Amino acid sequence: MASSILAALEAHAHSLGITSIRAEAGSVQADGRQFYQNSGFTPVPNFGPYIGVEYSYCYAKAIDSHSAAHTAMA
């Protein structure tokens, strides 16, 4: 279900001209961190309210017309 939701969000973001998305998961959210990594997100320096927060893990992913379809199949 989570992959389907992410694929829909990616497709919508792409339709708005957005070319990348970011996400955050905390240190106790191992399943969330694994999900982002399995969905093509890569670790990035902490951003926004997560700057300097040691237990936050931030991720980013470039999106295009093919990324949503790939996420849906993951």
N, C-alpha and C positions, 0 to 999 in steps of 0.2 A: 504494500500500500504506500509506504513512504517513497519508493522509487517512482510510483505513478504521480504522486503529488509533486515531487521535485521536477519531474519531466514536464508537468503542466505549468509549473512556475517558470521553468526555463523557457518554454515555448512562448509564454506570455511576455516575459522580459525581452526575449528576442524580437517579438512583434512590436515592442515599444522602442526598439533600437538600442537596447542595453546589450553591451558586449561582454560583461563579466558580472559575476555575482560573488558575494562573500558570505561566510557563515562562521559561527563560533560555537564551540562546545566546551564545557568545563571538564576538569580533570576526572570527575566522578562519572562522566558520561562517555565511557569507553565505547559503548554501542554507537553513539552518535558520531564520535570521532572516526570510528571504523566505517560507518555509513558514508560520511563525507569523502573519505579517502577512496572507498570502493566506487564512488560516484564520479570520480575524476577531479575532485578538489585537491589542491596542493597546499601545504602549510605556507603561511605568510606571516610576517610580523604582526603582532597584535595591533588592531586599529580601534579608533573611536574610544568608547568607554572601556575597552579591554586593554588599552595601553598600560603597561606596568602591572597588570594582574597576572601573577605567576600561575594560577590554576586555570587560566583560559587558553584555549588553543584556537587559533584563527586560520581560516582556509579561504581560498579563492578559486574560481573556475571561469575560464573563458567559455562563452556560449556562442553558438552559431546555429544554423538551421539543422545541423546534424546532432548536436549535443543532446537535445531533448529526446530524440528518438533513441540514442544510445543509452541514456539514463533510464528510459522506460524499459529497456531490455535487460538492465542490470539486475 
